[in-house]
Amino acid sequence: MGTIIWLIIASISLTTIVPVTACPPSDRAALLAFKAALHEPHLGIFKSWIGTNCCNKWYGITCDPTTQRVADINLRGESEDPLLQKSNKTGYMTGSISPSICKLNKLSTIVIADWKGISGIIPPCITSLPFLRILDLIGNQISGEIPFDIGKLNRLTVLNFADNKLTGRIPRSLANLSSLKHLDLRNNMISGTIPRNIGKLRMLSRALLSNNRIYGPIPESISYIYRLSDLDLSLNRFTGPIPGSIGKMSVLGTLNLDGNQLSGAIPSSLMTSRISILNLSRNAIEGNIPDVFGPRSYFMVIDLSYNKLKGSIPKSISSASYIGHIDLSHNHLCGKIPVVTFFDHIEASSFMYNDCLCGKPLKAC
């Protein structure tokens, strides 16, 4: 009798350690409901979504090798995938993102990008996915607002909603994304102000918010993001002065603030910073160009055109380490253009439409 009981226990133990070889039916059902809300007419990417095992060669789906739970959805309409290259076209898909995606609660990656026709809203339940690290929905027609509690995704490193039709404000909770490294909200219709607590995003290296309807001042707290290397706030409705603390950021290399309504003077810290691409064009910036250039001043691009700058081009500009391209046109500058070797290749158009600039490449003084 004891032997029989031991054999029963052994057989039960063996069944419990058999490795999982197929995705759970609940994950398969969630994916099929997700698929049902989309229509992809040309490439047939969903033709592989057949059979009971969604971990076995379902296009764009990756599962955890141990648990066989769906871990990644990676569907790009523009990529180097052989399926797209063979068809010699980019993808096009319509429909919407079904809330059924939220039932895949082990997801680490959601990439549904560059399909051009996917509309509807971002399912609010997406913020309940505790393991999500990448959320990339670039290049669709998604509307509505960013979920207000987006900050619950505390493992998120990439948040990319660029090239959609999002409206509303940037949620204050976004500043709780303590692991976020890449934020891209470009080319939407987002309005309101940047949350004052944005400086809490200490891991952030790129913040791209251009071509929206964001207004108000640039928060001083942005300068607290010491890893930030690329800040693009262009083509918005920002007002007020440029915080001088931005020029003291240790790794900031690109600063695009063009196409806003910024006023006040150029902070002198920007001219001696680590910034190599500086675009302040098409604002209402006034005063003189700071006469503080030195060996630390290295600019691939410096564009100060279409502002209200006055005075002369500072003589210290000749002590800059390098200036690849400069545009000072459409201001109120006056005086002689300094004779600097790196000005030799700059065209006259970069100095035109000022009050009384003279010297090479313009007419002689």
N, C-alpha and C positions, 0 to 999 in steps of 0.2 A: 504493500500500500504506500509506504514511504517513498519507494522508488518511483511509483506512478506520479505522486505529487511532485517529486523533484523534476521529473521529465516535463510535466505541465509547466512548472515555473521556468525551466530552461527554455522551453519553446516560446513562452511569452516574452522572455528576455531577448531572445533572438529576434523576434518580430519588432521589438522596440528599437533595436540598433541597426536595422536595415536602413541604409541611406535613402534620403528622399530623392526621387528620380524624375518627378514631374511637378509642375507648378500646382498650387492648390486650386480647386475648382472655383473658389471665390475670386482669386486673382484673374483667372481666365474669363470669368463672367464680367468682371469690372473692365477688362480690356475690350471685350466684345461690345459692351455698352458704350465705351469711349469711341470705338470705331464706328458704331452706328450713328453717331452724331456728326460724322465727318464724311465728306465726299471728295475722293481723289480720282479724277476721271482719266488721267493720261498714263501714269507710270505703273499703276497696279501694285503699289507698295503693300497693300493689305491682302493681296492674293496669297501671301505666305502665312497669313494668320488662320491656319487650319489645323485640325487635330486637337487632341486634348491637352497636349503639353505646350504651353505658351513660352516655355524656356527653350524650345527646340526650333531654332531657325525662324522664329517670328521676326520679321524685319523691324529693326530699331529697338528690339526688346532684349534686355540683359537681366539675368537673374543671379541672385546670390548662389554661389556654387554649393554651399552647405545646406541652406534651407529651401532653395528653389523658389523663394519669394521674389517677385518682380522688383528689381532694384533701380533700373534705368529705363526711361523712355527717351530715345534719341531719334527724332524725326526732323531732318533738315531738308528744306526744299531747294537749297543751293549748297552743294557740297561736292566733294570729289568721289563720292560713292559710285562704284561701277554702274549701278542701276541708272543713275542720272546721266553719267557720261555716255552710256550706251544709247540712251534716248536722245542725246545731244540737245537737251532742253532743261530748263529749271522747272521745279515743281509748282503745281498750283492745286490748292485744296480749299474747299468751302466747308461751311458748317460751323460748329462751335465746340468748345472744350467742355465735355460733359462732366458734371460733378461726380460721376462714377470714378473718376481718376483718384478721388480722395479715399476710396476704399483700398487703394494700394498703399497701405500705411507703412511699408518698408522702403518706399521710394527714396532714392538719394539724388537722382537726376531727372529733371523734366526739361527736355529740349523739344519744343514744337515751333520751329523757326523758319521764316522766309517762305511761307506758303501763300502769302499775298491776299488770300481770300477768306481766311478763317476769321469769323466775327464773333459777336456775343461778348460776354463779360468774362473776367477771370473768376472762376468759381471761388466764392468766399471761403469754402471749406478747405481750400488748398493750404491755408495757414495751420491746419491741424496735422500736417505731415511732419512728424518729429525728427526724421532723419534727413530731410531735404537739404542738399548742399548747393545744387545748381538749379535755378529757375530761369529759363531762357525762352522767351516768347517773341523775340524780335521779328519784325517784318511781316505782320499780319494786319488785320483790320479790327483788332480787339478794342472794345469801347468800355464805358463805365469807369469806375474808379479803382485805384489800387486798394486792395482790402485793408481796412482801417487797422486790423491787428496783425499786419505783416510782420511786426516785430517779434511774434511768437516763434518764428523760424530761426532759432538761435544758432543753428549750425550752418546757415546759409553763407556761402562765400561769393556766389555770383547771382546778381539780380539784374536781368536784362529784359526790359519791356520796350525797347526802342522801336521806332517806326511803326506805331500803332495809332489808335485814336482815343487814347485815355484822357479822361477829364478829371476834374476835382483836384484836391490838394495832395501834397506829399504827406502821408500820415506821420504824425509825431512819433508813433511807435517804431518807425523805420530806424530811428537812432538806437534801438535796442538790439540791432543785428550786429552783435559784438564781433562776429567772425567775418563780416562782409569785407571783401577785397575789391570787388568790381561792381559799380553801380552805373547802369546805363538807362536813362529815361529819355533820350533824345527823340525829337520829332514826334511829339504828341501834342495834346492841348491841355496839359497840366497847368493849373493856376495856383493862386495862393502864394504864400511865402515859404522859404526854406525853413524847416523847424530850427528853432534856436539851439536845440540840443544836438544838432548834427555833429558837433565836435566829439561826441561819444564814440563815433565810428573809428576807433583808433587803428584798426587794421586796414582801413580803406586805402587803396593805391590809385584808383581811377574813379572820378565822379564826373559823369557826362550828362548834363541836363539841358543841352542847347535846344533851341527852336521849340520853346514852349511859351507859356504865358505867365511865367513866374514873376512876381513883383516884390517890391519892398527892398530893404537893404541886404547887402551881403553879410551874413552873420560873422561876427568876429571869431566865433568858436570854430570856424572852418580851419583856422590856423592851428588848432589843437591836434589836428589829424597829421601826426608827424610822419607817417608813411606815404602821404599823398604826393603823387608825382605828376598827375594829369588832372587839371581842373578846367572844365569847359562849361561856362554859364552863358555862352553867347546867344544872341537872338532871343532875348527875353525882355522883361520890362523892369529890370533892376534899377533902383534909384539910390541916391546918396553917394558918399565917398567910397573909395576902395580902401579897405582896412590895411593900414601899414604893416600889420603883423603878418600878412600873407607873404610879404617879401622876405620874412625871416624864417620861413619854413625850410627845413633842412634838405629835402629831396625834391621839392616842387620844380619840375622842369618845363611844363607847358601850362600857360595861363591864358585862356581865351575868354575875354569879357566883351568882345565886340558886339555891336548891335543892341545896346541897352540904352538906358537914360542916366548913366552914371555921371556924377558931377564932382566938383572939388578938384584938388590938385593931384598929380601923380605922386604917390609915396616914393621918396628917395630910395627906400629899401628895395624897390623893384629893380633898380638899376645896378645894384651891387649884390643881387641875390644869385641863386643857382638857376634861375629861370633862363632857358635858352630860346623858347618860343613865347613871345609876349605880344598879344593882340588886344589893344584897347581901342580900336578904331570905331567910328560911328557911335560916339557918346557925346556928352556935353562937358568933357574934362577941360579945365582951364588952368591958368597959371603958366609958369615956365617949366620946361623940361629940366628935371633936377641935374645940377652940374656936379655929379658925384661919380661919374664913370671911372673905372679903374681896371687893374689887371684881372679882377674877378668878373668883370662884365664880359660875358661871352654869349652872343645872341646869334642863333641861326636866322631868326626872324624877329624884327621889332616893328610893329605897325601901330602908329599913333595918328593915323589919318582921320579926317572928318571929325575934328574936335574943335576946341576954342583956345588952343595953346598960343601963347604969345612969347615975345622975347626972341633971343637968338638960339641957334643950335649950340649947346654947351661945348666949350673948348676941350673939356675933359674927355669928350668922346674919342679923341685921338689916342687916349691911353687905354681904351678898351682892348681886351685880348683879341676879340674878333667880332665882326658884325657881317653876317652873310647877306641879309636883305633888310633894308629899312624903308619905311614909307611915312613921310611927314607931310604929305600933301593935304590940301584943304584945311589949313589952320590959319593963324595970324602971325606966323613967324617972320622975323626980319633979320637982316645982317648977312655977313659973309658965311658961306658954307665952309666949314673947316676942311683943310687939305689933309685927307686921310687916305692911306693906301687902299683900305677896303671900301672906300667910296668910288674907286676908279671904275668899277663894273656896275654901279648903281645908275639907273636911267633917270633922265630929267623928270619924268612923270612922278617920281618919288618925292620931289621937292616943289612941284608946281602948285598953283592956287594958294599961295601964301601972300602976305602983304608986301614984303620987299626983300625976299631972299635973293642972293646973287652969288656968283662964282660957279666954277665947274660943278655939275654939268649944265647949269643955267648960264645966262649971259654974264659977262664979266662985270665986276663991281665998278 
